[in-house]
Amino acid sequence: MKSLIGLMMVASLLTLAGCNTVKGVGQDLQKAGSAIEGAAKKN
């Protein structure tokens, strides 16, 4: 029973870490898109 609870806790932590990673990538892409849009407007 303890190993099952431990496994569930590890799976939860990995899921949360994955969500943060995906969110960070989305923010980076959004910033890059904004920079490209700004450069396009200057030309």
PyMOL Python script that loads the backbone (N, CA, C, O; Angstrom):
from pymol import cmd

cmd.read_pdbstr("""\
ATOM      1  N   MET A   1       0.826  -1.194   0.000  1.00  0.00           N
ATOM      2  CA  MET A   1       0.000   0.000   0.000  1.00  0.00           C
ATOM      3  C   MET A   1       0.873   1.263   0.000  1.00  0.00           C
ATOM      4  O   MET A   1       0.568   2.241  -0.683  1.00  0.00           O
ATOM      5  N   LYS A   2       1.960   1.223   0.776  1.00  0.00           N
ATOM      6  CA  LYS A   2       2.842   2.386   0.840  1.00  0.00           C
ATOM      7  C   LYS A   2       3.504   2.651  -0.511  1.00  0.00           C
ATOM      8  O   LYS A   2       3.677   3.802  -0.913  1.00  0.00           O
ATOM      9  N   SER A   3       3.870   1.578  -1.205  1.00  0.00           N
ATOM     10  CA  SER A   3       4.513   1.767  -2.508  1.00  0.00           C
ATOM     11  C   SER A   3       3.533   2.355  -3.519  1.00  0.00           C
ATOM     12  O   SER A   3       3.932   3.134  -4.385  1.00  0.00           O
ATOM     13  N   LEU A   4       2.256   1.991  -3.420  1.00  0.00           N
ATOM     14  CA  LEU A   4       1.241   2.542  -4.313  1.00  0.00           C
ATOM     15  C   LEU A   4       1.065   4.046  -4.069  1.00  0.00           C
ATOM     16  O   LEU A   4       0.959   4.829  -5.013  1.00  0.00           O
ATOM     17  N   ILE A   5       1.035   4.431  -2.810  1.00  0.00           N
ATOM     18  CA  ILE A   5       0.911   5.853  -2.468  1.00  0.00           C
ATOM     19  C   ILE A   5       2.148   6.612  -2.944  1.00  0.00           C
ATOM     20  O   ILE A   5       2.031   7.718  -3.471  1.00  0.00           O
ATOM     21  N   GLY A   6       3.319   6.031  -2.763  1.00  0.00           N
ATOM     22  CA  GLY A   6       4.561   6.662  -3.227  1.00  0.00           C
ATOM     23  C   GLY A   6       4.567   6.829  -4.732  1.00  0.00           C
ATOM     24  O   GLY A   6       4.967   7.873  -5.247  1.00  0.00           O
ATOM     25  N   LEU A   7       4.121   5.798  -5.438  1.00  0.00           N
ATOM     26  CA  LEU A   7       4.061   5.862  -6.891  1.00  0.00           C
ATOM     27  C   LEU A   7       3.089   6.951  -7.347  1.00  0.00           C
ATOM     28  O   LEU A   7       3.370   7.675  -8.303  1.00  0.00           O
ATOM     29  N   MET A   8       1.968   7.066  -6.680  1.00  0.00           N
ATOM     30  CA  MET A   8       0.985   8.101  -7.024  1.00  0.00           C
ATOM     31  C   MET A   8       1.542   9.499  -6.761  1.00  0.00           C
ATOM     32  O   MET A   8       1.277  10.425  -7.527  1.00  0.00           O
ATOM     33  N   MET A   9       2.303   9.654  -5.694  1.00  0.00           N
ATOM     34  CA  MET A   9       2.894  10.958  -5.386  1.00  0.00           C
ATOM     35  C   MET A   9       3.929  11.340  -6.445  1.00  0.00           C
ATOM     36  O   MET A   9       3.977  12.493  -6.873  1.00  0.00           O
ATOM     37  N   VAL A  10       4.749  10.394  -6.866  1.00  0.00           N
ATOM     38  CA  VAL A  10       5.758  10.661  -7.893  1.00  0.00           C
ATOM     39  C   VAL A  10       5.072  11.024  -9.208  1.00  0.00           C
ATOM     40  O   VAL A  10       5.488  11.959  -9.892  1.00  0.00           O
ATOM     41  N   ALA A  11       4.021  10.284  -9.558  1.00  0.00           N
ATOM     42  CA  ALA A  11       3.289  10.574 -10.791  1.00  0.00           C
ATOM     43  C   ALA A  11       2.679  11.970 -10.738  1.00  0.00           C
ATOM     44  O   ALA A  11       2.686  12.684 -11.741  1.00  0.00           O
ATOM     45  N   SER A  12       2.156  12.363  -9.593  1.00  0.00           N
ATOM     46  CA  SER A  12       1.574  13.703  -9.439  1.00  0.00           C
ATOM     47  C   SER A  12       2.629  14.782  -9.604  1.00  0.00           C
ATOM     48  O   SER A  12       2.387  15.791 -10.266  1.00  0.00           O
ATOM     49  N   LEU A  13       3.789  14.579  -9.012  1.00  0.00           N
ATOM     50  CA  LEU A  13       4.866  15.561  -9.124  1.00  0.00           C
ATOM     51  C   LEU A  13       5.346  15.696 -10.569  1.00  0.00           C
ATOM     52  O   LEU A  13       5.603  16.804 -11.040  1.00  0.00           O
ATOM     53  N   LEU A  14       5.467  14.574 -11.269  1.00  0.00           N
ATOM     54  CA  LEU A  14       5.889  14.624 -12.669  1.00  0.00           C
ATOM     55  C   LEU A  14       4.857  15.338 -13.527  1.00  0.00           C
ATOM     56  O   LEU A  14       5.211  16.083 -14.441  1.00  0.00           O
ATOM     57  N   THR A  15       3.590  15.112 -13.236  1.00  0.00           N
ATOM     58  CA  THR A  15       2.524  15.783 -13.987  1.00  0.00           C
ATOM     59  C   THR A  15       2.579  17.284 -13.764  1.00  0.00           C
ATOM     60  O   THR A  15       2.463  18.058 -14.715  1.00  0.00           O
ATOM     61  N   LEU A  16       2.754  17.699 -12.524  1.00  0.00           N
ATOM     62  CA  LEU A  16       2.841  19.134 -12.222  1.00  0.00           C
ATOM     63  C   LEU A  16       4.066  19.757 -12.872  1.00  0.00           C
ATOM     64  O   LEU A  16       3.988  20.869 -13.394  1.00  0.00           O
ATOM     65  N   ALA A  17       5.180  19.067 -12.849  1.00  0.00           N
ATOM     66  CA  ALA A  17       6.398  19.582 -13.474  1.00  0.00           C
ATOM     67  C   ALA A  17       6.198  19.704 -14.978  1.00  0.00           C
ATOM     68  O   ALA A  17       6.655  20.670 -15.588  1.00  0.00           O
ATOM     69  N   GLY A  18       5.528  18.747 -15.572  1.00  0.00           N
ATOM     70  CA  GLY A  18       5.248  18.793 -17.005  1.00  0.00           C
ATOM     71  C   GLY A  18       4.371  19.969 -17.370  1.00  0.00           C
ATOM     72  O   GLY A  18       4.595  20.618 -18.391  1.00  0.00           O
ATOM     73  N   CYS A  19       3.379  20.251 -16.551  1.00  0.00           N
ATOM     74  CA  CYS A  19       2.497  21.388 -16.817  1.00  0.00           C
ATOM     75  C   CYS A  19       3.275  22.691 -16.768  1.00  0.00           C
ATOM     76  O   CYS A  19       3.076  23.563 -17.615  1.00  0.00           O
ATOM     77  N   ASN A  20       4.150  22.833 -15.798  1.00  0.00           N
ATOM     78  CA  ASN A  20       4.953  24.053 -15.691  1.00  0.00           C
ATOM     79  C   ASN A  20       5.874  24.197 -16.890  1.00  0.00           C
ATOM     80  O   ASN A  20       6.087  25.306 -17.380  1.00  0.00           O
ATOM     81  N   THR A  21       6.418  23.092 -17.362  1.00  0.00           N
ATOM     82  CA  THR A  21       7.317  23.138 -18.511  1.00  0.00           C
ATOM     83  C   THR A  21       6.571  23.577 -19.760  1.00  0.00           C
ATOM     84  O   THR A  21       7.054  24.425 -20.510  1.00  0.00           O
ATOM     85  N   VAL A  22       5.409  23.009 -19.982  1.00  0.00           N
ATOM     86  CA  VAL A  22       4.605  23.363 -21.155  1.00  0.00           C
ATOM     87  C   VAL A  22       4.178  24.824 -21.074  1.00  0.00           C
ATOM     88  O   VAL A  22       4.171  25.528 -22.083  1.00  0.00           O
ATOM     89  N   LYS A  23       3.825  25.275 -19.887  1.00  0.00           N
ATOM     90  CA  LYS A  23       3.430  26.679 -19.704  1.00  0.00           C
ATOM     91  C   LYS A  23       4.610  27.602 -20.027  1.00  0.00           C
ATOM     92  O   LYS A  23       4.429  28.638 -20.666  1.00  0.00           O
ATOM     93  N   GLY A  24       5.801  27.231 -19.591  1.00  0.00           N
ATOM     94  CA  GLY A  24       6.988  28.032 -19.854  1.00  0.00           C
ATOM     95  C   GLY A  24       7.310  28.103 -21.337  1.00  0.00           C
ATOM     96  O   GLY A  24       7.678  29.162 -21.846  1.00  0.00           O
ATOM     97  N   VAL A  25       7.174  26.983 -22.028  1.00  0.00           N
ATOM     98  CA  VAL A  25       7.418  26.963 -23.471  1.00  0.00           C
ATOM     99  C   VAL A  25       6.398  27.856 -24.174  1.00  0.00           C
ATOM    100  O   VAL A  25       6.746  28.585 -25.103  1.00  0.00           O
ATOM    101  N   GLY A  26       5.156  27.803 -23.740  1.00  0.00           N
ATOM    102  CA  GLY A  26       4.124  28.655 -24.328  1.00  0.00           C
ATOM    103  C   GLY A  26       4.432  30.124 -24.139  1.00  0.00           C
ATOM    104  O   GLY A  26       4.221  30.926 -25.049  1.00  0.00           O
ATOM    105  N   GLN A  27       4.922  30.481 -22.980  1.00  0.00           N
ATOM    106  CA  GLN A  27       5.275  31.879 -22.715  1.00  0.00           C
ATOM    107  C   GLN A  27       6.454  32.307 -23.580  1.00  0.00           C
ATOM    108  O   GLN A  27       6.470  33.424 -24.097  1.00  0.00           O
ATOM    109  N   ASP A  28       7.431  31.437 -23.739  1.00  0.00           N
ATOM    110  CA  ASP A  28       8.591  31.758 -24.575  1.00  0.00           C
ATOM    111  C   ASP A  28       8.166  31.967 -26.028  1.00  0.00           C
ATOM    112  O   ASP A  28       8.623  32.902 -26.685  1.00  0.00           O
ATOM    113  N   LEU A  29       7.297  31.101 -26.521  1.00  0.00           N
ATOM    114  CA  LEU A  29       6.820  31.234 -27.899  1.00  0.00           C
ATOM    115  C   LEU A  29       6.021  32.521 -28.076  1.00  0.00           C
ATOM    116  O   LEU A  29       6.101  33.176 -29.115  1.00  0.00           O
ATOM    117  N   GLN A  30       5.261  32.870 -27.065  1.00  0.00           N
ATOM    118  CA  GLN A  30       4.474  34.102 -27.139  1.00  0.00           C
ATOM    119  C   GLN A  30       5.400  35.320 -27.193  1.00  0.00           C
ATOM    120  O   GLN A  30       5.147  36.249 -27.960  1.00  0.00           O
ATOM    121  N   LYS A  31       6.449  35.328 -26.403  1.00  0.00           N
ATOM    122  CA  LYS A  31       7.409  36.435 -26.418  1.00  0.00           C
ATOM    123  C   LYS A  31       8.124  36.523 -27.763  1.00  0.00           C
ATOM    124  O   LYS A  31       8.333  37.615 -28.292  1.00  0.00           O
ATOM    125  N   ALA A  32       8.497  35.367 -28.311  1.00  0.00           N
ATOM    126  CA  ALA A  32       9.155  35.353 -29.616  1.00  0.00           C
ATOM    127  C   ALA A  32       8.211  35.879 -30.690  1.00  0.00           C
ATOM    128  O   ALA A  32       8.625  36.639 -31.565  1.00  0.00           O
ATOM    129  N   GLY A  33       6.950  35.479 -30.627  1.00  0.00           N
ATOM    130  CA  GLY A  33       5.962  35.975 -31.580  1.00  0.00           C
ATOM    131  C   GLY A  33       5.779  37.479 -31.479  1.00  0.00           C
ATOM    132  O   GLY A  33       5.638  38.162 -32.494  1.00  0.00           O
ATOM    133  N   SER A  34       5.782  37.987 -30.276  1.00  0.00           N
ATOM    134  CA  SER A  34       5.647  39.433 -30.083  1.00  0.00           C
ATOM    135  C   SER A  34       6.848  40.179 -30.648  1.00  0.00           C
ATOM    136  O   SER A  34       6.701  41.254 -31.229  1.00  0.00           O
ATOM    137  N   ALA A  35       8.030  39.610 -30.477  1.00  0.00           N
ATOM    138  CA  ALA A  35       9.240  40.238 -31.011  1.00  0.00           C
ATOM    139  C   ALA A  35       9.210  40.254 -32.536  1.00  0.00           C
ATOM    140  O   ALA A  35       9.581  41.253 -33.153  1.00  0.00           O
ATOM    141  N   ILE A  36       8.778  39.172 -33.139  1.00  0.00           N
ATOM    142  CA  ILE A  36       8.681  39.103 -34.606  1.00  0.00           C
ATOM    143  C   ILE A  36       7.630  40.086 -35.115  1.00  0.00           C
ATOM    144  O   ILE A  36       7.831  40.761 -36.125  1.00  0.00           O
ATOM    145  N   GLU A  37       6.521  40.156 -34.409  1.00  0.00           N
ATOM    146  CA  GLU A  37       5.454  41.088 -34.812  1.00  0.00           C
ATOM    147  C   GLU A  37       5.942  42.534 -34.728  1.00  0.00           C
ATOM    148  O   GLU A  37       5.651  43.345 -35.607  1.00  0.00           O
ATOM    149  N   GLY A  38       6.684  42.853 -33.669  1.00  0.00           N
ATOM    150  CA  GLY A  38       7.226  44.197 -33.510  1.00  0.00           C
ATOM    151  C   GLY A  38       8.208  44.540 -34.618  1.00  0.00           C
ATOM    152  O   GLY A  38       8.208  45.658 -35.132  1.00  0.00           O
ATOM    153  N   ALA A  39       9.047  43.572 -34.985  1.00  0.00           N
ATOM    154  CA  ALA A  39      10.011  43.801 -36.053  1.00  0.00           C
ATOM    155  C   ALA A  39       9.293  43.997 -37.401  1.00  0.00           C
ATOM    156  O   ALA A  39       9.717  44.804 -38.228  1.00  0.00           O
ATOM    157  N   ALA A  40       8.226  43.263 -37.601  1.00  0.00           N
ATOM    158  CA  ALA A  40       7.473  43.370 -38.860  1.00  0.00           C
ATOM    159  C   ALA A  40       6.782  44.726 -38.967  1.00  0.00           C
ATOM    160  O   ALA A  40       6.683  45.293 -40.055  1.00  0.00           O
ATOM    161  N   LYS A  41       6.309  45.238 -37.846  1.00  0.00           N
ATOM    162  CA  LYS A  41       5.628  46.546 -37.863  1.00  0.00           C
ATOM    163  C   LYS A  41       6.599  47.678 -38.150  1.00  0.00           C
ATOM    164  O   LYS A  41       6.202  48.694 -38.721  1.00  0.00           O
ATOM    165  N   LYS A  42       7.871  47.528 -37.766  1.00  0.00           N
ATOM    166  CA  LYS A  42       8.861  48.575 -37.999  1.00  0.00           C
ATOM    167  C   LYS A  42       9.192  48.693 -39.479  1.00  0.00           C
ATOM    168  O   LYS A  42       9.543  49.777 -39.945  1.00  0.00           O
ATOM    169  N   ASN A  43       9.087  47.603 -40.223  1.00  0.00           N
ATOM    170  CA  ASN A  43       9.444  47.599 -41.638  1.00  0.00           C
ATOM    171  C   ASN A  43       8.283  48.012 -42.437  1.00  0.00           C
ATOM    172  O   ASN A  43       8.368  48.077 -43.663  1.00  0.00           O
TER     173      ASN A  43
END
""", "prot")
cmd.dss("prot")
cmd.show_as("cartoon", "prot")
cmd.util.cbc("prot")
cmd.orient("prot")
